[in-house]
C-alpha cells in the first residue's frame, strides 16, 4: 500500500516525491524544476504525452500538501527506526557512548558520572575498533587455515596424499604377491599335468605292449589249429582231442588288475589341500603383524610387516610421532592362550613384550608394568623386567629366539586361572622370566624395540592358525592335567601326614 502511494506521489521525470508540483493543461503534473529543465530542450511540450501546453502551468496545491505530509511521515518513521536500533542504557534509557574497560560493558554518560567514575573508560568507537582488531587477529589463523584448505596445503591434505601413497604401495605389494601365487600355481599345474601325462602314457604303453604280445600269441595258436584241421581225416581224428584242447586254450583272461588303471586319488585327491600345504613352505604365516603406523619415522619395517630395525633413512609420515619409541603389533589379544616367537639373533640391546594400547598412546610414558608395559629388556649381558624398581639378572645361555606366551595358568593354593606373560628360550624351552597378575579382559598388544643400528627383530613364521589352535588346545589340556595331578598328589601327601601317623 505504501509503495503504491509513493508511486502516485512521484514525479514521472525524476521519480522522486513531488517538489512544488505544477499541473499542465493536458492534466499531467511534474516538479517545477523538472518541468523547466525539460522545456529548455523541448519547447513547452509535456514530457509524458508530448502535447504543447499553450497555457502557463498552475500549482497543484492538493498534491503538494499530500506530498509534503507523506515526506514528513517517511522521515519520522526513519528516525524512529534509527532510534530503535540504537543501544540504550538499560538503567537510564540514554544512548550508550562509552565502554568501561574495568567492567567490560557499554555505558551511557550518566553511568560514567555515577557508578563508573573511577573506572577506565574510553569512547565507544575507539573500544569497538580495538576489539575488532583483536577479533581479526584471532580470526587470522582460521582464515589462514581456510586458505590452506582451499589450496590443498594443510596437514589433512598432506595426510590425504600420504594415504594415497600408502594405497599405491599396498597395491604394488598385493600385485607382487599374487604374481608369486600365479607363478607358483602355474608351475604346480604344469608339474601335476606332466606327472598325469607320464602316468597315462606309462599305463597305456604297458597295456598296449600286453595287447601286442596277446596278438602274437593268439595268431600263432590260431595258425597251428588251422594247420591241424587241414591234415588228413584219419590223422585229424586221431589228434582231435589235442586240437580241441589247443583251440580252447586260445581264449585269454579279460580281467585286468586295478594297478593297471590310473590312481585318481594320487592325482586329484585332496588336490587343493595338498597344493595349499605345499604353499605354506613358500608363503609364510606370521602370528603377529607389525603396525607400520605406530613406528617412529627412523624405524625400518619390512614389506611383510614381520621385521623391524633402526634405519638411517627417515620414513615420510605426515602424522608426527610423539610417543614411546616402539612398534606395536597390529592386533591385540584378549583372554586365551597366545604365543609367538621373536628372532633376536646376536643383538645385545632390545626390548619386547606386551602392552595396553590406551587413548594417550602418543604420549611418552615410562615403560613399566605399572604403566601397562610388561616386557623383557636386554642391555648388554644383563636382562631385566620392565618394573618400577630396577633389577637385572644374567643368563648363561643367551637366547637367539624368544617366545612370548600370553595366557592363563593354574596356580597351586587356589583353583583360579591367573593371566600371565612368560618369556621362554625356544632352543631349550627354559623360562627366562614371567609376569603374574596381568589384567584380564583387556586387549594386550605385542611390542618390539630394536636398540641397535644393524640388528633386526623379526617375528618368526609358524604353522597356520588351524593347526596352531589344535596345538594350543592340546598344550592347555596337558598343562591342566599336570596341575590337577600335582594337586591330587599334594592332597594325598597332606592326608597321609595328618592321618597316617595315628594308625
SVG drawing of the C-alpha trace seen along z (x, -y; Angstrom):
<svg xmlns="http://www.w3.org/2000/svg" viewBox="-6 -31 83 174">
<polyline fill="none" stroke="black" stroke-width="0.4" points="0.0,0.0 2.8,-2.4 4.7,-1.6 1.6,-2.3 1.0,-5.6 4.7,-6.6 4.3,-5.8 1.3,-8.1 3.3,-10.9 6.4,-10.5 7.3,-12.8 7.4,-10.9 10.7,-12.7 12.9,-12.4 10.9,-9.6 11.2,-11.3 8.4,-12.8 6.9,-15.9 8.7,-19.2 6.5,-22.1 4.2,-20.2 2.9,-22.0 -0.2,-21.0 -0.3,-21.3 -3.4,-21.8 -3.1,-18.2 -3.6,-17.0 -0.1,-15.8 1.8,-17.0 5.7,-17.5 8.1,-19.0 8.6,-22.7 12.4,-22.2 11.9,-19.1 9.4,-20.9 11.7,-23.9 14.6,-21.7 12.6,-19.8 11.3,-23.0 14.8,-24.3 15.3,-21.4 11.7,-20.8 9.6,-24.0 6.6,-23.8 5.8,-20.1 4.5,-17.7 7.3,-15.1 4.6,-12.3 2.1,-12.9 4.3,-15.4 1.3,-17.8 2.1,-21.5 1.0,-23.4 -0.2,-26.9 -1.3,-27.9 1.0,-28.6 1.2,-25.7 -0.6,-26.2 0.5,-24.9 -1.2,-21.7 -1.8,-22.6 -3.6,-19.5 -0.8,-17.2 1.8,-19.5 0.3,-19.2 -0.1,-15.5 3.5,-15.1 4.9,-17.2 2.8,-15.3 4.0,-11.9 7.6,-13.1 7.4,-14.2 5.9,-10.9 8.5,-9.0 11.3,-10.9 9.7,-10.5 9.5,-6.7 13.1,-6.6 14.2,-8.5 12.1,-6.1 13.7,-3.1 17.2,-4.5 16.5,-5.3 15.1,-1.9 18.2,-0.3 20.5,-2.2 21.7,-0.5 20.4,-2.3 21.4,-2.1 19.1,0.3 19.3,-1.8 18.9,-5.4 17.4,-4.8 20.1,-7.0 22.2,-6.1 25.4,-4.4 28.5,-6.4 31.3,-4.8 32.9,-1.5 34.1,-0.6 37.3,1.4 37.2,2.2 33.8,3.9 33.9,4.8 30.5,3.2 29.0,0.4 27.7,-2.6 26.0,-6.0 27.1,-9.4 25.1,-9.2 26.6,-5.8 30.1,-7.2 29.4,-10.0 27.7,-7.8 28.9,-4.2 31.9,-4.2 33.6,-7.4 36.9,-5.8 36.9,-3.1 39.0,-3.0 36.6,-4.4 37.1,-5.0 34.9,-6.2 32.6,-3.5 34.1,-3.9 37.6,-3.5 36.8,-0.5 34.9,1.2 37.9,0.6 40.3,2.2 38.0,5.2 37.5,5.6 41.3,5.6 41.6,8.3 38.9,10.4 40.6,10.0 43.9,11.2 42.1,14.1 40.4,14.9 43.7,14.8 44.7,18.4 41.2,19.6 41.5,17.6 45.0,19.0 43.7,22.5 40.8,21.9 43.1,20.7 45.4,23.7 42.3,26.0 41.3,24.3 44.9,24.5 45.4,28.1 48.4,27.3 47.2,28.0 48.1,31.0 45.0,33.0 45.8,32.6 49.3,34.0 47.7,36.9 45.4,37.5 48.3,37.6 50.2,40.0 47.1,42.3 47.1,42.3 50.8,43.3 50.1,46.0 47.3,47.3 49.7,47.4 52.3,49.2 49.8,51.7 48.5,52.2 52.1,52.9 52.7,55.4 49.3,57.2 50.1,57.4 53.6,58.8 52.2,61.4 49.5,62.5 52.1,62.7 54.0,65.1 50.8,67.0 50.1,67.2 53.7,68.3 53.6,71.0 50.2,72.3 51.2,72.3 54.3,74.3 52.4,76.6 49.7,77.1 52.3,77.9 54.1,80.3 51.0,82.2 49.8,82.3 53.2,83.6 53.0,86.3 49.5,87.2 50.5,87.5 53.5,89.7 51.3,91.9 48.8,92.2 51.5,92.9 53.1,95.5 49.8,97.3 48.7,97.1 52.2,98.3 52.2,101.2 48.7,102.3 49.4,101.8 52.5,103.9 50.5,106.6 47.9,106.4 50.7,106.8 52.0,109.9 48.5,111.4 48.0,110.8 51.2,112.6 50.4,115.5 46.8,115.9 47.9,115.6 50.4,118.5 47.8,120.7 45.1,120.0 47.5,120.8 48.5,124.1 44.9,125.2 44.0,124.3 47.0,126.3 45.9,129.4 42.4,129.0 43.8,129.2 45.6,132.6 44.1,135.9 40.9,137.0 42.4,140.1 45.2,138.1 42.8,135.2 40.5,137.6 43.4,139.2 44.6,135.8 41.1,134.4 41.3,134.2 44.6,132.5 43.5,130.0 40.3,129.3 42.3,128.6 44.6,126.2 41.6,124.4 40.1,123.9 43.4,122.5 43.2,119.6 40.7,117.8 42.6,115.1 41.7,113.8 39.9,110.4 40.2,109.3 43.0,106.8 44.4,105.8 43.4,102.4 47.0,101.4 47.0,101.1 44.4,98.2 45.1,94.6 45.2,93.9 42.8,91.0 43.4,90.3 47.1,89.9 46.4,87.1 43.2,85.3 42.5,86.5 42.7,83.5 44.3,81.6 43.6,78.1 44.7,79.0 48.0,80.6 48.7,77.6 47.9,75.3 50.1,77.4 53.0,77.1 52.4,73.3 53.0,73.0 56.6,73.8 56.8,70.8 54.3,68.3 54.8,67.9 52.3,67.3 53.2,64.8 51.2,64.9 52.0,61.2 52.0,58.4 53.6,55.1 51.6,51.9 53.6,49.6 51.6,46.5 52.8,47.0 56.5,47.0 58.8,43.9 60.0,42.5 63.5,43.9 62.3,47.4 62.5,49.8 59.6,52.1 59.9,54.9 57.3,55.3 55.9,58.5 55.4,56.5 57.3,59.1 60.7,57.4 61.8,54.1 65.1,52.3 66.7,48.9 67.4,47.1 69.5,44.1 66.7,43.1 63.7,41.2 60.4,42.7 57.9,40.0 54.9,39.7 52.7,36.6 51.5,37.5 54.2,36.6 55.4,39.2 55.4,38.2 55.1,41.4 57.4,44.1 59.9,45.4 58.4,48.8 56.4,50.5 53.1,52.3 51.5,55.4 48.5,54.7 46.2,56.9 45.5,57.0 44.8,60.3 42.1,60.8 41.8,63.8 43.0,67.0 46.4,68.5 48.6,66.8 52.3,67.2 54.7,66.0 58.5,66.3 60.8,63.3 64.2,63.8 66.7,61.5 69.8,63.2 73.1,61.8 71.6,58.4 72.6,57.4 70.2,54.4 66.4,54.9 63.1,54.8 60.0,56.9 56.7,57.8 53.0,56.8 51.3,53.5 47.9,51.9 47.0,49.5 45.4,46.5 44.0,43.3 47.1,41.4 49.5,43.8 51.1,40.8 52.4,39.5 55.8,40.6 55.3,42.8 57.7,44.9 58.0,48.5 56.9,50.2 54.3,52.7 52.6,50.1 52.1,48.0 50.8,51.0 54.0,52.4 55.0,56.0 58.3,56.8 61.8,58.2 64.8,56.0 68.3,57.0 71.1,54.5 74.5,56.0 74.9,59.2 72.1,58.2 68.4,58.8 65.7,57.0 61.9,56.9 60.1,53.6 59.2,52.7 59.5,49.5 62.3,51.0 65.5,51.7 66.6,55.3 68.8,57.1 69.9,60.7 72.2,62.7 71.6,65.8 74.4,68.2 73.0,69.2 71.9,66.2 68.7,66.9 68.6,66.2 64.8,66.7 62.5,65.7 58.9,67.0 56.3,64.7 53.5,66.6 50.3,64.8 47.6,66.9 46.2,68.3 47.8,70.9 46.6,72.7 48.4,71.8 48.7,74.1 46.9,72.9 43.8,71.8 41.9,73.0 41.7,69.7 43.4,69.1 45.7,66.2 46.8,64.3 50.5,64.4 53.2,63.3 56.2,65.6 59.4,65.3 60.9,68.6 64.1,69.6 62.9,71.5 66.1,73.6 65.6,75.5 62.2,74.4 63.5,72.8 61.6,69.9 63.6,66.7 61.1,64.6 57.4,64.1 54.8,61.6 51.8,62.6 48.5,60.8 48.1,59.4 44.7,57.6 42.1,59.9 39.6,58.8 42.0,56.1 43.4,56.5 47.2,56.6 49.3,55.7 52.8,57.1 55.5,54.5 59.2,54.5 62.0,52.1 65.2,52.5 68.0,50.7 71.0,51.5 71.6,49.9 72.4,53.0 70.3,55.6 66.7,56.5 64.0,58.1 61.8,60.5 58.6,62.3 59.3,66.0 56.9,67.7 54.9,70.5 52.3,73.1 48.9,72.0 46.3,70.9 44.1,74.0 47.0,76.3 48.2,73.8 44.8,73.8 44.9,77.6 48.4,77.5 47.4,74.8 44.4,76.7 46.4,79.9 49.0,77.9 46.4,76.3 44.8,79.7 48.3,81.1 49.0,78.2 45.7,78.5 46.0,82.3 49.6,81.8 48.4,79.2 45.5,81.4 47.9,84.3 50.2,82.2 47.1,81.0 45.9,84.5 49.5,85.6 49.7,82.7 46.3,83.7 47.4,87.3 50.7,86.2 48.8,83.8 46.3,86.5 49.0,89.1 50.8,86.7 47.7,85.8 46.1,89.2 48.9,91.7 50.6,91.3 47.5,92.1 47.4,95.7"/>
</svg>
